[in-house]
Amino acid sequence: MRRAPEERQRDPERTKARILQAALEEFAAKGFAGARVNEIAARAGVNKQLISYYFGGKEGLYQAITTRWQSEESAFADRTSSLGALVAGYVRANAERRDFGKLLVWQGLTDDGPPDAAFAEDVRRDLEGLRKRQEAGELPADLDPAAVLVAFFAMAAAGISFPQLVRAAFDLDPASPEFAGHYAEQLEKLVGHLAEVTDS
């Protein structure tokens, strides 16, 4: 197979990273359906054929971004920490990686189909972790771990999902480190109080 001209001129790994970043920005701004390969190529400064060469097209790009998020998630989602610290970690990650969070919100708004198999497996693993925490007394026994998981996801994504609410309630920019730090701290306390309920 002949190498594309851009590949000969640039470092392939750096080019792939630029394409992925451009795709992430495009998907975050317009969702999967609204994103266009031509515009991703323009953002990355490459010929669109290079996207097909490296990723096989838009679907392959989206999958590569999902894989990248999952690998980054392992760096901030410390499942050995307290439940409050874990939720706070997601708040901070959403603030630092807003495009990933926007991508998840777009997916939720536009995709009514069954969840991706890998995502569903991650959720089952998280639910099992919550059940174990519940047995250990970190969650009240009368709470449904599935409902708790969904609530935690929604709370952690509030700065992305409801920016107008954040501005009105906190008088802070939802993308600012000030909001992320304060909100993460408050959620950590809030979730920590759930464990206190089990002790009383």
C-alpha positions as CSV (number, residue, x, y, z in Angstrom):
1,M,0.0,0.0,0.0
2,R,1.4,3.4,-0.9
3,R,1.8,5.9,1.9
4,A,-0.2,9.1,1.7
5,P,1.8,12.2,1.0
6,E,1.0,13.8,4.4
7,E,2.3,10.7,6.1
8,R,5.7,11.0,4.4
9,Q,5.9,14.6,5.4
10,R,4.8,14.3,9.1
11,D,5.3,12.1,12.0
12,P,2.4,9.6,11.8
13,E,1.7,9.4,15.5
14,R,1.6,13.2,15.8
15,T,-0.7,13.4,12.8
16,K,-3.0,10.8,14.2
17,A,-3.1,12.7,17.5
18,R,-4.0,15.9,15.7
19,I,-6.8,14.2,13.8
20,L,-8.2,12.7,17.0
21,Q,-8.1,16.1,18.7
22,A,-9.8,17.7,15.8
23,A,-12.5,15.0,15.7
24,L,-13.1,15.3,19.4
25,E,-13.7,19.1,19.0
26,E,-16.0,18.6,16.0
27,F,-18.0,15.8,17.7
28,A,-18.3,17.8,20.9
29,A,-19.5,20.9,19.0
30,K,-22.0,19.1,16.6
31,G,-22.5,15.5,17.8
32,F,-21.7,12.4,15.7
33,A,-24.5,13.0,13.2
34,G,-23.6,16.7,12.6
35,A,-19.8,16.2,12.4
36,R,-18.3,16.1,8.9
37,V,-15.1,14.4,7.9
38,N,-14.2,17.4,5.7
39,E,-14.4,19.7,8.6
40,I,-12.4,17.4,10.9
41,A,-9.7,17.2,8.2
42,A,-9.7,21.0,7.9
43,R,-9.3,21.4,11.7
44,A,-6.5,18.9,11.7
45,G,-4.8,20.4,8.6
46,V,-4.8,17.1,6.7
47,N,-6.3,15.7,3.6
48,K,-9.5,13.8,4.4
49,Q,-8.1,10.6,2.8
50,L,-5.7,10.5,5.6
51,I,-8.6,10.0,8.0
52,S,-9.7,7.0,6.1
53,Y,-6.2,5.7,5.9
54,Y,-5.6,5.9,9.7
55,F,-9.1,5.4,11.1
56,G,-11.4,4.0,8.3
57,G,-13.7,7.0,8.5
58,K,-16.0,8.8,10.9
59,E,-17.1,5.6,12.8
60,G,-13.5,4.6,13.4
61,L,-12.6,8.1,14.7
62,Y,-15.5,8.0,17.1
63,Q,-14.4,4.6,18.4
64,A,-10.8,5.8,18.8
65,I,-12.0,8.7,20.8
66,T,-14.1,6.4,23.0
67,T,-11.1,4.2,23.6
68,R,-9.0,7.2,24.5
69,W,-11.5,8.4,27.1
70,Q,-11.6,4.9,28.6
71,S,-7.8,4.9,28.9
72,E,-7.8,8.4,30.5
73,E,-10.6,7.4,32.8
74,S,-8.4,4.9,34.6
75,A,-6.0,7.8,35.5
76,F,-8.6,9.8,37.5
77,A,-11.3,7.3,38.5
78,D,-9.7,5.8,41.6
79,R,-12.2,3.1,42.6
80,T,-10.2,2.4,45.8
81,S,-11.0,6.0,47.1
82,S,-14.1,7.0,49.0
83,L,-17.3,7.2,46.9
84,G,-17.3,11.0,47.4
85,A,-13.7,11.3,46.2
86,L,-14.6,9.2,43.2
87,V,-17.6,11.4,42.2
88,A,-15.4,14.5,42.8
89,G,-12.8,13.0,40.5
90,Y,-15.4,12.8,37.7
91,V,-16.4,16.4,38.2
92,R,-12.8,17.6,37.9
93,A,-12.2,15.3,34.8
94,N,-15.3,16.7,33.1
95,A,-14.0,20.3,33.8
96,E,-10.6,19.4,32.4
97,R,-11.9,17.4,29.5
98,R,-15.1,19.2,28.6
99,D,-15.1,18.0,25.0
100,F,-15.4,14.4,26.2
101,G,-18.3,15.3,28.4
102,K,-20.0,17.2,25.6
103,L,-19.6,14.1,23.5
104,L,-21.4,12.0,26.0
105,V,-24.2,14.5,26.4
106,W,-24.6,14.6,22.6
107,Q,-24.7,10.9,22.5
108,G,-27.4,10.8,25.1
109,L,-29.5,13.4,23.3
110,T,-29.3,11.7,19.9
111,D,-29.0,8.0,20.5
112,D,-32.1,6.1,21.7
113,G,-30.6,2.7,20.8
114,P,-29.2,0.0,23.1
115,P,-25.9,1.0,24.8
116,D,-22.6,0.0,23.3
117,A,-21.5,-3.4,24.6
118,A,-18.3,-2.1,26.2
119,F,-20.1,0.8,27.8
120,A,-22.8,-1.6,29.2
121,E,-20.0,-3.8,30.6
122,D,-18.4,-0.8,32.3
123,V,-21.8,0.2,33.8
124,R,-22.3,-3.4,35.1
125,R,-18.8,-3.3,36.7
126,D,-19.6,0.1,38.3
127,L,-23.0,-1.2,39.7
128,E,-21.2,-4.2,41.2
129,G,-18.8,-1.8,42.8
130,L,-21.6,0.2,44.3
131,R,-23.3,-2.9,45.6
132,K,-20.1,-3.8,47.4
133,R,-19.8,-0.3,48.8
134,Q,-23.5,-0.6,50.0
135,E,-22.7,-3.8,51.8
136,A,-19.7,-2.1,53.4
137,G,-22.0,0.7,54.7
138,E,-21.0,3.4,52.3
139,L,-24.5,3.7,50.9
140,P,-27.9,3.3,52.8
141,A,-29.4,-0.1,52.3
142,D,-32.7,1.2,51.0
143,L,-31.1,2.9,47.9
144,D,-31.1,1.3,44.5
145,P,-27.4,1.3,43.3
146,A,-28.6,1.7,39.7
147,A,-30.5,4.9,40.6
148,V,-27.5,6.1,42.6
149,L,-25.1,5.5,39.7
150,V,-27.3,7.5,37.3
151,A,-27.7,10.3,39.8
152,F,-23.9,10.4,40.3
153,F,-23.3,10.6,36.5
154,A,-25.8,13.4,36.2
155,M,-24.4,15.3,39.1
156,A,-20.8,15.0,37.8
157,A,-21.8,16.3,34.3
158,A,-23.9,19.2,35.5
159,G,-21.3,21.8,34.5
160,I,-21.6,20.5,30.9
161,S,-25.2,19.6,30.8
162,F,-26.7,22.7,32.6
163,P,-24.2,25.6,32.1
164,Q,-27.0,28.1,32.4
165,L,-28.1,26.7,35.8
166,V,-24.5,26.7,37.0
167,R,-24.1,30.4,36.0
168,A,-27.4,31.3,37.7
169,A,-26.8,29.3,40.9
170,F,-23.1,29.9,41.5
171,D,-22.4,33.1,39.4
172,L,-19.4,31.2,38.0
173,D,-18.3,30.1,34.6
174,P,-19.1,26.3,34.4
175,A,-15.8,25.8,32.6
176,S,-13.7,27.6,35.2
177,P,-11.4,25.8,37.7
178,E,-13.1,27.8,40.5
179,F,-16.5,26.2,39.7
180,A,-15.0,22.7,39.2
181,G,-13.0,22.9,42.5
182,H,-15.9,24.2,44.6
183,Y,-18.5,21.9,43.1
184,A,-16.3,18.8,43.4
185,E,-15.6,19.6,47.0
186,Q,-19.4,20.1,47.7
187,L,-20.3,16.8,46.0
188,E,-17.6,14.9,47.9
189,K,-19.2,16.2,51.1
190,L,-22.7,15.4,49.9
191,V,-21.9,11.9,48.9
192,G,-20.0,11.4,52.2
193,H,-23.2,12.2,54.1
194,L,-24.7,9.1,52.6
195,A,-22.3,7.0,54.5
196,E,-23.1,8.9,57.7
197,V,-26.8,8.0,57.2
198,T,-25.9,4.3,57.4
199,D,-24.1,4.9,60.7
200,S,-27.0,6.6,62.4
